[in-house]
Amino acid sequence: MERTDKIEKPDRPVRASRAPSRFDMILDSVRRLLRRGAISHLERMVNKMHPADVANVLHHVYTSQEKRTVFELVKVEGNKAQVLAEMDEGDLTEILADVSSTEIATLIQNLPDDDQAYILTTLPDERAQEVLRLMKPEESAEVKDLLKYEPQTAGAIMTGEYFALPANTTVQEAIRKLQSTDIGNIFYVYVTDKEEKLIGVLSLRQLLGSPDRTLGSMITKEVISVTPETDQEEVAKQVARYNLLAIPVVEKDGTLVGIITVDDIVDVMREEATEDMLKMSGTKIEEEDTFMTSSVLSAVRMRVPWLLTNLVGSMISGLILWTFRFTIQEVVALVTFIPVIAAMGGNVGLQSSTLVIRGLATGRIELSDVRKVFLREVSIGLIIGLLCGVVTLAVASVMHINLTLGLVVGMAMLCALVMSTTMATIMPVILKRYGVDPAVAAGPFVTTANDITGSAIYLGLATAFLSYLK
Amino acid sequence: MERTDKIEKPDRPVRASRAPSRFDMILDSVRRLLRRGAISHLERMVNKMHPADVANVLHHVYTSQEKRTVFELVKVEGNKAQVLAEMDEGDLTEILADVSSTEIATLIQNLPDDDQAYILTTLPDERAQEVLRLMKPEESAEVKDLLKYEPQTAGAIMTGEYFALPANTTVQEAIRKLQSTDIGNIFYVYVTDKEEKLIGVLSLRQLLGSPDRTLGSMITKEVISVTPETDQEEVAKQVARYNLLAIPVVEKDGTLVGIITVDDIVDVMREEATEDMLKMSGTKIEEEDTFMTSSVLSAVRMRVPWLLTNLVGSMISGLILWTFRFTIQEVVALVTFIPVIAAMGGNVGLQSSTLVIRGLATGRIELSDVRKVFLREVSIGLIIGLLCGVVTLAVASVMHINLTLGLVVGMAMLCALVMSTTMATIMPVILKRYGVDPAVAAGPFVTTANDITGSAIYLGLATAFLSYLK
C-alpha cells in the first residue's frame, strides 16, 4: 500500500494558535515610542508601514492627539491619502477635524472616486461642500454623482472609474488603451454601445488572445449586474454566488454607471455580518466603526431602546409570577424550576432563530423553504423538549420527593421548548415578509418572549394540578 | 447656489425591498416543473442556468430523488463539474452517493485542484481513495498534496495552480506564456528563484509595460503571504486588510506552495461569520452547509451539549431560589422581579460579549485594547444599571407600595448589570488568551452565568434587608 494514499482527515478542525498577532506587536512598539516621545524613530517606522496598517494603528492608539501625531508622520502624500481611505468613519472624523479643507482637497485628489466619496460622507455637510468646491471641477462632479445615492446601496459603494470600450475595438487597440489608462483595478473590459449601454464583458485574460479580433466577437453577453438601488447585502450575495471580481452597476435602461470591485465586497460582507450580530444581541445600529471610538453615552443611547423594551417584557414575566403567587406560596418548591424553564426556552429559541436569520441572510434559506425549516425546527424542539423534560422530571421528583411536581415540570419543559422553537422560527420569517430585518428578532427579543410563555405554561400547569402537588 | 451642490445624506440607511428574489422565482418554477414531471421543459431551463444557480436549486429542492433528477439533467460535462464545485457538503454527499467512482473521476478531471480536493473531502474515505486511483496520476498527486493539510487552514483551501516565472523572464516571454497556460484565474505573476522560493510579485496590469524589461526589475519584493498552517480566518483578515486579489502560501523556508484567491476568501468570510453566530447561539458546529440538509437527529446532537450545560447552569439558579425560599415566602412580592433582574443581566451581558467577540474576530479590538474596552463596557453597564435601577425602583415601589422593596430591587439591578458587563467583557478575552474561540462565551453561556449571579445578588440583598421589607 502506498503511504501517500492515506487521506488525513482530522475529525474536528484544530484552530491555529491565538497568540499575539504580528499586528499586536507593531501596536505595542508604536505605543511605546509614543510614550517615550521617540518621534523620529516612530516616523521611520510609520513610513515603512503599509497604509492599511497605519490606519489600523490609528484605530488602536488611545487619544485623538496620538492619532493626529501618527497621521502627520506619514510623509508621502499618496500614502497619507491611502491611510485616509482605509480608516474607519469614527477615526476619520477625529483626524479630519484638525485638517484644513484645502489640505483635504489636495490629499484626496488622486484617490479613486469611491474612496473620495467615502471620506466626504464622514465630514459635516458644510465642510464636505467646501472640500468639493476646492477640488478640480471634473473630479468633484464625479464624486457628487456617487454622493446622491442612498448609503448601503450599490450606487453608494460603486466607482465610476471602469474600463469600457466600444464593440468594434480590436484586441490590439484595447491593449494599447489599457497601457495608457490611469484606472487602478481592472479585472474586466466592459463593452458598451454608443449610448453607454452595457452589451457585454470580457476578462483581462481573454484579451491576450488573437490581436486582430474585435472585442464584440469575444464578449460574454449575459452579464450579471445590479442596479444602483440594489442593497449592498444583495450585491455581496451575487458577487459571492457567481465568484465575480467586479459587478457592473447598470441603470434600468441598460446604461452602465459604475462597477463594484470584490475588495469592496469583502468589506461589505464583514460589515453586514457585524451589523447582523449586533442587531441579534439587541444593540441597535452600533456600527463596526464605533467599537471603541464612539462615546460611552452614544453607545448607551444605542443600546437602551431594546433594553427598555425588554425591561417591559420581563416585567410581564414578573407579573405572571405575581399572578400565580398563591400557587408559589403553597408549593414553594416550584420556584426551583422557574429559571430552568425560562432559560431553556430562551436558549433553544435562540438557536432556532439564529439559524433561520443567518440562513435568510446568506440565502441558504429562501422564504419558500419556510415550511420545511419550520417542521424541522419544531421536530428538533420536540426531541430536545422530551430529553430535557425527562431530565427535569427526574431531578424535580428526586429533589423534592414529589412525582407530580416532576411530571408538571417535565411537561412544562416540553411545551415551553416546542413553543419556543415555533416562535423563534416564525418570527424572523414574518418580519422578513414585511420588510423588517429579521436579525432584530433574535437575542433579547426571543429570550423575553420565551420567558413570558415559559412562565405562563409552567405556573398555569402547576395551578391546574395544585391539589395533587401539595 | 448650485442645485447639485447639496449632498443628500439620508439619516438612516433605508433598506431595499425584501420581496421574493429573482432566485426565489427560479426555485418556484423548478419545483412546479418537478411536481408536474415536465422533465424536458426542466432540462431546457436547467441547461440555461449558471452552474452556481443549479447548485443553489439543488440545495433547495425537497427530496434526494429530486436533487438527483435535477443534477442528471445538466448535460454539458464541464457545467456538471462546476455544479459539484459550487455545492454544499451536505448536498454533495447526497448527490454523489448515487454516482459511480469512475464517473466522479471523469467529472472532476478538469476542475482546479482546490475544487477537486473539496469534493473528495465530502466522500467517505474508501470512496475518495478509489476516485483518486481512477484519476490521472499527475492530477491525483496534486490533490493529495492539498488533502494532507488540516481543514480550515490556508493549506486546505489553497490551489497549487498559480502562474510563477523566473526573474530573468522578459515581459514579452511572460505574455506568451500567459497565452498558452491553462491556469484559470490569474491576478498576479509570482516570481520565484531556482528553488521555487518566492522573491516577488507583479500584477497582470504591470505586465503590459515595456516588453523588453525582465520581471525581476519590476517586482514588488515585500510580499504579504501566509504559511500553509495559517488559520483560514487569519487569511481572510489579511486579504481584507490589504485589499488583495490573491495571497501566496509560502512554507517557512520561503518555498511557494500555492495561492488563495479572493473568491475563495469571500466564501471563508461567510462561513466564519456563520460559524461565529451559531456558536454564539450555542449551536456547536452545525455548519452553514447543514442548515437544512442534515438530519434532525444530527442537529439535535449538535445542540444538546450546550443545552445540557445550560440546563445544569439554570438549575444552579433554581437552587439559589430554593435556598432563599423562606425569604420568598415571607415577601412573595419579590417573585415579581426575579425574571426582570435575570433577563436584564443576560441581555446587557449579551450586548457586551457580542461586541467584544466580533471585535476580536475582525481585528477591530486587539488583545492589547482590552483595558480600554473593559473600562468602556463597565461604564456603559453602570449608566444602564442606574437607568434600569431607577425604573425598577419606581415600578416596584408603586406596584407593591413598598419603598424598601423598590430600593432593594433597584440596587440589585444596578449590581447585576455592572457584574454582567464585567463578566461578559472578560470571559471572551480570557478564552481567547487560552486559545479557545471566544464565540462560545456568548449567548446561552452569558445568559446562564448572569441568571446565577443576578438571582444571588437580588435574593441576597433581599434577605439582608428582610426585616425592613416586611
Interface residues (C-beta under 8 A of the other chain):
Chain A: T4 D5 I7 E8 K9 P10 R12 P13 V14 R15 A16 S17 R18 P20 S21 F23 D24 L27 D28 R31 H50 A52 D53 N56 H59 H60 Y62 D88 L120 T121 D125 A128 Q129 L132 K144 L147 K148 E150 P151 Q152 T153 I175 L178 Q179 I186 L204 R205 L208 G209 I224 E229 T230 D231 E234 V239 A240 R241 Y242 N243 L244 L245 V262 D263 I265 V266 D267 M269 R270 A273 T274 D276 M277 L278 M280 S281 G282 T283 I285 E286 E288 F291 M292 V296 L297 A299 V300 R303 V304 W306 L307 L308 N310 L311 G313 S314 M315 S317 G318 L319 L321 W322 R325 I328 Q329 V332 A333 V335 T336 F337 I338 P339 V340 A342 A343 M344 G346 N347 V348 L350 Q351 S353 T354 L355 R358 G359 T362 G363 R364 I365 E366 L367 S368 D369 K372 V373 R376 S379 I380 I383 I384 L387 C388 V391 T392 V395 K432 R433 G435 D437 A442 G443 P444 T447 T448 D451 S455
Chain B: T4 D5 I7 E8 K9 P10 R12 P13 V14 R15 A16 S17 R18 P20 S21 F23 D24 L27 D28 R31 H50 A52 D53 N56 H59 H60 Y62 D88 L120 T121 D125 A128 Q129 L132 A141 K144 L147 K148 E150 P151 Q152 T153 I175 L178 Q179 I186 L204 R205 L208 G209 I224 E229 T230 D231 E234 V239 A240 R241 Y242 N243 L244 L245 V262 D263 I265 V266 D267 M269 R270 A273 T274 D276 M277 L278 M280 S281 G282 T283 I285 E286 E288 F291 M292 V296 L297 A299 V300 R303 V304 W306 L307 L308 N310 L311 G313 S314 M315 S317 G318 L319 L321 W322 R325 I328 Q329 V332 A333 V335 T336 F337 I338 P339 V340 A342 A343 M344 G346 N347 V348 L350 Q351 S353 T354 L355 R358 G359 T362 G363 R364 I365 E366 L367 S368 D369 K372 V373 R376 S379 I380 I383 I384 L387 C388 V391 T392 V395 K432 R433 G435 D437 A442 G443 P444 T447 T448 D451 S455
